[in-house]
Amino acid sequence: ILIISITRRCNLNCSGCYSKLLHTDTGAELSPQRLREILAEAEALGISIVLLAGGEPLVRREILEVAAGFPRLIFPVFTNGLLLDSEYTRFFAKNPHLIPVLSLEGGQAETDFRRGEGVYQNFSEVIKDLKAEHVFWGISVTLTSQNFSQVLSENFGKAMLALGCRLFFYVEYVPVAQG
């Protein structure tokens, strides 16, 4: 498994975001050509899963198009989902080895508290489109002391499965502060 943060840019300002605090380099972002080289090398080495993270990966459409050119690799794409419009949904449907993984904190209250008002409602709308296009998708949940019981409950899992989620990532919350 290879993890690549393909951008520092993001359309949200989530509380406790490690990316904004730890990825402060203002240099140039990864070029499409350099990613192509990295993916070719990774494939030659036998790597089969490349997680694309950010910031918000959907701001780098050109990078996702490079990844689409490597159909033997699986690319979970970690996204807040706010940029996941019908064009992107068709893109994921056409490239099933790219898998949108939507970030949640649990239900609406928990997600909107950390990520911003309306983020959970957007999630609810986006998954309808993904389901309509038969896109395989998943969720990424940051585990905290506040949501641990809820998001690891059988009810939460069953609710996500009923919505069509087929891939679950649970990420340990790591508190970060400037300095």
C-alpha positions as CSV (number, residue, x, y, z in Angstrom):
1,I,0.0,0.0,0.0
2,L,1.3,3.4,-0.9
3,I,-0.2,6.7,0.4
4,I,0.2,9.9,-1.5
5,S,-1.1,13.3,-0.4
6,I,-1.6,14.9,-3.8
7,T,-2.5,18.4,-2.6
8,R,-2.5,20.7,0.4
9,R,-5.5,22.6,-0.9
10,C,-8.9,21.9,0.6
11,N,-12.4,23.5,0.4
12,L,-13.0,22.9,4.1
13,N,-11.4,24.0,7.4
14,C,-12.1,21.1,9.7
15,S,-11.3,21.4,13.3
16,G,-8.3,19.4,14.2
17,C,-7.2,18.9,10.6
18,Y,-3.7,17.4,10.6
19,S,-3.1,18.3,6.9
20,K,-3.4,22.1,7.4
21,L,-1.1,22.1,10.4
22,L,1.5,19.6,9.2
23,H,1.6,20.3,5.5
24,T,2.6,23.9,5.4
25,D,5.2,23.7,2.6
26,T,4.2,26.2,-0.1
27,G,6.3,24.6,-2.8
28,A,4.9,23.2,-6.0
29,E,2.5,20.3,-5.8
30,L,3.2,16.9,-7.4
31,S,3.1,17.1,-11.2
32,P,1.0,14.7,-13.3
33,Q,4.2,13.5,-15.0
34,R,5.9,12.8,-11.7
35,L,2.9,10.9,-10.5
36,R,2.9,8.9,-13.7
37,E,6.5,7.9,-12.9
38,I,5.8,7.1,-9.3
39,L,2.8,4.9,-10.2
40,A,4.7,3.0,-12.9
41,E,7.5,2.4,-10.4
42,A,5.0,1.3,-7.7
43,E,3.3,-1.0,-10.1
44,A,6.6,-2.6,-11.1
45,L,7.4,-3.1,-7.4
46,G,4.2,-5.0,-6.9
47,I,2.2,-2.3,-5.0
48,S,-1.5,-2.8,-5.8
49,I,-3.2,-0.2,-3.6
50,V,-2.5,3.6,-3.8
51,L,-4.4,5.8,-1.3
52,L,-4.9,9.3,-2.7
53,A,-5.3,11.8,0.1
54,G,-4.9,15.6,0.6
55,G,-6.1,18.2,1.4
56,E,-9.0,17.5,-0.9
57,P,-7.9,15.2,-3.8
58,L,-10.9,16.2,-6.0
59,V,-9.3,19.7,-6.6
60,R,-6.6,17.8,-8.6
61,R,-8.7,16.3,-11.5
62,E,-5.5,16.0,-13.7
63,I,-3.9,13.8,-11.0
64,L,-7.0,11.6,-10.9
65,E,-6.9,11.2,-14.7
66,V,-3.3,10.0,-14.4
67,A,-4.4,7.4,-11.8
68,A,-7.2,6.3,-14.2
69,G,-4.5,5.3,-16.6
70,F,-3.3,2.6,-14.2
71,P,-6.2,0.1,-14.2
72,R,-4.2,-2.6,-12.4
73,L,-3.9,-0.4,-9.3
74,I,-6.7,0.3,-6.9
75,F,-7.0,3.9,-5.8
76,P,-9.1,4.7,-2.7
77,V,-9.7,8.5,-3.0
78,F,-10.2,10.1,0.4
79,T,-12.6,13.1,-0.1
80,N,-15.0,15.3,1.9
81,G,-17.4,14.8,-1.1
82,L,-18.3,18.4,-1.6
83,L,-16.8,18.5,-5.1
84,L,-18.3,15.1,-6.0
85,D,-20.7,16.3,-8.7
86,S,-22.4,14.4,-11.6
87,E,-19.3,14.7,-13.8
88,Y,-17.0,13.2,-11.1
89,T,-19.6,10.5,-10.4
90,R,-19.5,9.5,-14.1
91,F,-15.7,9.6,-13.9
92,F,-15.7,7.1,-11.0
93,A,-18.3,4.9,-12.7
94,K,-16.1,4.8,-15.8
95,N,-12.9,4.0,-13.7
96,P,-14.0,1.5,-11.0
97,H,-10.5,1.1,-9.8
98,L,-10.8,4.6,-8.4
99,I,-12.9,4.4,-5.2
100,P,-14.4,7.5,-3.6
101,V,-14.0,7.2,0.2
102,L,-16.1,9.9,1.9
103,S,-15.0,11.3,5.2
104,L,-17.5,11.3,8.1
105,E,-17.4,11.7,11.9
106,G,-20.6,9.6,12.5
107,G,-24.0,11.1,12.0
108,Q,-25.1,14.6,10.9
109,A,-24.4,16.3,14.2
110,E,-20.9,14.9,14.6
111,T,-19.9,15.4,11.0
112,D,-21.2,18.9,10.7
113,F,-19.6,19.9,14.1
114,R,-16.1,19.0,12.9
115,R,-16.4,19.6,9.2
116,G,-18.9,22.3,8.8
117,E,-22.7,22.8,8.5
118,G,-24.2,21.0,5.5
119,V,-21.3,18.5,5.0
120,Y,-23.5,15.5,6.1
121,Q,-26.4,16.7,4.0
122,N,-24.1,16.8,1.0
123,F,-22.9,13.2,1.8
124,S,-26.6,12.1,1.8
125,E,-27.1,13.6,-1.7
126,V,-23.8,12.4,-3.1
127,I,-24.4,8.8,-2.2
128,K,-27.7,8.8,-4.1
129,D,-25.8,9.7,-7.2
130,L,-23.1,7.1,-6.6
131,K,-25.7,4.4,-6.1
132,A,-27.6,5.5,-9.3
133,E,-24.3,5.1,-11.3
134,H,-23.4,1.8,-9.5
135,V,-20.2,3.2,-8.1
136,F,-18.4,1.2,-5.4
137,W,-17.7,3.6,-2.5
138,G,-16.7,3.7,1.1
139,I,-16.3,5.9,4.2
140,S,-13.4,7.1,6.3
141,V,-14.3,7.7,9.9
142,T,-11.9,9.5,12.3
143,L,-12.3,7.7,15.7
144,T,-12.4,10.0,18.7
145,S,-13.5,9.6,22.3
146,Q,-16.7,11.5,21.4
147,N,-17.8,9.2,18.5
148,F,-16.1,5.9,19.3
149,S,-19.2,4.1,20.6
150,Q,-21.4,5.4,17.9
151,V,-19.3,4.7,14.8
152,L,-18.2,1.2,16.0
153,S,-21.8,0.2,16.8
154,E,-23.6,-2.5,14.9
155,N,-26.3,0.0,14.1
156,F,-23.9,2.5,12.4
157,G,-22.4,-0.3,10.3
158,K,-25.8,-1.6,9.3
159,A,-27.0,1.9,8.4
160,M,-24.0,2.6,6.2
161,L,-24.4,-0.8,4.5
162,A,-28.0,0.0,3.9
163,L,-27.0,3.2,2.1
164,G,-24.6,1.3,-0.2
165,C,-21.3,1.7,1.6
166,R,-19.0,-1.3,1.0
167,L,-15.6,-0.1,2.3
168,F,-14.9,1.2,5.8
169,F,-11.7,2.9,7.0
170,Y,-11.4,3.8,10.6
171,V,-8.6,6.3,11.3
172,E,-7.3,7.1,14.8
173,Y,-7.6,10.7,15.7
174,V,-4.2,12.2,16.4
175,P,-4.5,15.6,18.1
176,V,-2.3,18.3,16.6
177,A,-1.7,21.9,17.5
178,Q,0.5,24.5,16.0
179,G,4.0,24.2,17.2
